[in-house]
Amino acid sequence: MEYLIEFINNKALLISIFACFIAQVIKIFTGDKLVDLKRITTSGGMPSSHTSFVASLSTIVGIVEGFDSTNFAISLVFALIVMYDATGVRRAVGKQAAILNQMLNDIQHGKHIKNEELKELIGHTPFEVLGGAILGIVIALMFML
C-alpha cells in the first residue's frame, strides 16, 4: 500500500502525465475537423503527446536534481530518443501506410474487394514534436516554479 501512496505522490510523474493529457486534449481541435473527439485517443498529430510527456519529465528532473545531474542526462537522452522516434521511425511507418492505402484503393478500383485502410497518422512532423516539447516544458515550469 505504501508503494501506491508513493506513486500517487510522485509530482514529476503526475505533472508529466498531465502534460501528455493536455497534448491529447489539444489534438481534438487541431485536426481536419473543427472538433474531433476521437483524436483524444489516437497517436500522431499536433502537438506530440509523447514529446510533451518526456519533455515535461526532463524539465522537472533538471529543476529538481540540477541540469548537471546524471538523472537529468538520462532523462534528456530518453526524451531525445522518443522525439527522434516520433519524427523518424513512426513518421516513416505513417508514410508506408499511406502508400499501402493507395495500393488498396488502386486494386479496389473496379473490383468489390472490401479492405480496411491502415492508420496513416502514426508519426509526427518536426513541427508537431517541437510543439509537444514546448508544451511539456511550459507545463513543467508552471507547476515546478
Secondary structure as UniProt FT lines:
FT   HELIX           2..8
FT   HELIX           11..27
FT   TURN            28..29
FT   HELIX           37..41
FT   HELIX           49..65
FT   TURN            67..68
FT   HELIX           70..87
FT   HELIX           89..108
FT   TURN            109..110
FT   HELIX           126..144
//
